Every structure is written in structure tokens, then in C-alpha cells.
Amino acid sequence: MREWNSHERFQSSCGTINYGVEGEGEAVVFVHGTPWSSYNWRHVIRELSCCYKVYYYDLLGYGQSEQIEGQNVSLGIQNNILDELLDHWQLRRPILIGHDFGGTTILRTHLLNGRDAKCMILIDPVATSPWGSPFFAHVREYEEAFAGVPSSIHKAIVSAYVRGAQFHAMSDETLLGILKPWTGERGQRAFLQTDRSSRPDVYQRD
């Protein structure tokens, strides 16, 4: 498999999306949750690409896709981007697999954009409100304070959150791969922006 930073690029109506395609066979599309990226699917992608053609991408504002301050990265636009990607990939009835925020993106693409699928596998989708961990609720309430913390402290906070979501202990390499999109000045702003945009009331107004 290629290095994880060598994805293809697609210019959607909302921003630039990084994606990858691996394998041959029946089409399977993976959509990640928040605050993750397609990097979290890498082992599953490697195994399934032996017998499927696997499509994966980073949601707008996540991973290696475009991160611009003030952009809309809510559920209200993610389904439209997936709809455009399915056209770009020329997929009519793929297998759709989504986790968390990604599961709801798949549901919205099916229900609102009329996209059909051979089957949909939804893993803990945020389909009904309220949702979100106590940590994210706290960040949302005190966003200005979190925006002002030094980058090293921000990294430590997000690192602790990520490790809190693990079932088996992860390696330092895996942790760094997950944290990479959320570090540095731009990554810190993007992390807060995705948290802000993941509120149920944000996309319900769209």
C-alpha cells in the first residue's frame, strides 16, 4: 500500500478532498468518524483490498483533506461531498461502511441525496441527538480557553482523549498517525472547528 500521505485529490464543491483507492473487485467505500481519519481504517483497508476495490477518503476538515479556518465541516455538507465523490468514482451501488460521524454521513447521502447502496454497514452512527462525549461537550463550552493553550498541551490533551478510546493498547506510531492532523497551529484550530461543527444543531438548520 502507498504511503498514507500520497492520496489522490478531488475538488468538491465545498473543498479539496484527499482519497485513496486500493485493490480490485466489488466496490467498498469507507467513511470515518470524528475526530479520526481514513488512517484509522488502514488495517481493514489492507485486508479487504485483497478481494475488493476499496475507496477511502478524509472528510472535509479532517486528516489530509482541506482545513481552512471558518469552513463548514458539519454533517450538513459531508453528505453532499460523498455524493460528489461517488459520481467522481463512477460508483452506482457500492458497499458503504461508516463509523460514527461517517455512519450518519452515509445515512444522509442515502436519504437526502438519493444514493443507493448494495448494503450499508453503520458502526455507532450519531443518528439521533444528543451525542458527543463529555470531553467534546466541555471543549465546546470553553472553546476560547482551549484555543489559547500551548500546542504541546493541546497535543497532550488530544492524546489522552485518543488513548481513552482504545480497546487494546496502541503503539506510539499509531498514536502519532492519529494525532498528526490535529497538531500544529492549523491542526489545533481545525480540531476545535470540527468539534464546533459536529453539534447536532449546526446541521439541523441546513
N, C-alpha and C positions, 0 to 999 in steps of 0.2 A: 504494500500500500504506500502511496505517496506520503511525503511529509505532511503533517496536518496544516501547515501554513501555505500550501500550494493549491488552494481551492480555485475553482472557476469563479467567474464573476458574472452576475446578472443585474442589469439596471432595471429595477422595478419602478413603478410609478411613485413609490414612497422613499426609495433609497437603494443603495447598492448592496446586493446580497452575495455572500460567498457560499459556494456549494461544492459538492463533490459527487462523483458517480463511480461506483466500483462494481465489477463483476458482470455477468451475463445471465439472461434468463428473464423470468417474470419480474415485473417492476414492484419494488417495495420502497416506500417513502418514509423517512424518519423525521419527526418533528420534536425537538427537545423542549424542556420546560425552563422555568426560571428558578435560580439565576445561573442556569447551566448553558451548555452549547453543544454542538454536534460532537465535540471532543468526548463527551460522556458516553456517546454511542459507539465509540471506536472499536471495542472488542466485539460487540454484536455485529457491527458492520463487517468486520473482517471475517467472522464465521459465516454470515449469511451470503456474502459476496461469492462464496464457492458455488452457490446454486441459484442465486437471484441477482438481478441487476438492482443495486441499492443506490437510492438517491438520498442525499442528506444535505442539510444547509443550516446556517446560523440565522435565527430570527433577526429582523432588523433591530439594531441596538445591542446585539449580543455577539459573543465570540469574535469572529473576524469580519462580520458584516459591518456596515457603516454605523459609526457612532458620532452623532453630531448633537451638540447641546441644543435643547429645545425641540428636537424632533419628536414626532408622535410614534411611540413604540408600543402602544396599547393593543389589547385584543381587537379593538375597533378597526385596525388596519392590517393586522397579521393575516387574517383570512384572505384579504384581497391579494396580498403578496403571494400566499400559497397558490391561490387561483391562477395568478400570472405565471408562477413557476411551472405549474402543471401544463399550461399552454406551451411554455418555453421548452419543456422536456417532451412535449407531444404525448402526454400520458392521458388516457381516457378513463380507465378503471383500474388504477393501481391498488395495491395493498397499502393502507395508510396506518402508520403506527405513531402514536403521540403520547407524550408524558406530560402531566401537569398542565401548564400553560399551553403546551403543544397539543395536548389532547383536546382542549377546548378550541384551539385554532382549527383543528381538523373538523370538529363538530360544526363550527361556524361556516367553514368552507363548504361543507356538505349542505347545511340547512339554508344558508343565506346566499351562497354563490351557485347552488345547484350542482355541485360537483359530485359525481357518483364514484363509488369505490367497490372493488371486488369484496373487500371486507375492511373494517376499521377495528384496530386494537387500541383501546384507550386505557392508559395506565394512570390512575389517580387524577383524572381531569378536574380542573377547577370550574365545574359546570354550574354550580349554584353558590351564591354568596351567603354568608361572608366566607372569605378564605384568607389564607396567608398565616404565617407563623407569628407568634408573639414578637419575635425579633424584628420581622419586617414591619409589623404594626408600630413598634417602638421607633424604628428608623424613620418611618413616615411622619410620626408625630414630632420628632425632633430632628428633622432633616437638616436644618441650618447648622445645628451643632455637629452632626456627623460630617457635613460638608467641610467643616473647618478643622477636622482632626488631621494631624500629620499623616503622610502617606504610609509610613511604617505602622502606625497604629491602625489605620484603615485596613491594611493588609492583614494584620493580626486578628482584627475583628471578623473579617470575612473568612479567614482561615478557620477560626474557631467555629463559625457557623457551618462551613462546609464539612468539617470533621464531625460535627454533631449530626449530620445527615447520613453518615456512613453506616453500613451494616458490618462490613469487615474493614479492618484497618487498611488504609490506603498508603501507598508509597509516597515519599516526598515528591517524586517525579510526577505522579498523578495529581497530587495537590497543586503543584505549580502549574500544570496544564489547565486545571480548572480555574485557578486564580488569575492567570495571565490576562484575560480580557478586562479584569476589574482593577488592575494595578496601574500606577502612574496617574498623573493628573487627569488625563482624559478618561481612563478606566474608572477612576473614583467617581467622576461626575456621571458617567454612564450607568454605574451601579445604582446610584441614587435615582437617576431618571427612570430606570426600568422598574424600580420599586414604586416610584410615584405613579407610573403609568399602568401598573398591574392592579390598581384599585378597581373593584367592581363598578363603582360609579363613573369611572373615566370612560369606559367603553359603552356603558349602557346609554349614554347620551348620544352616541354616534348614530 
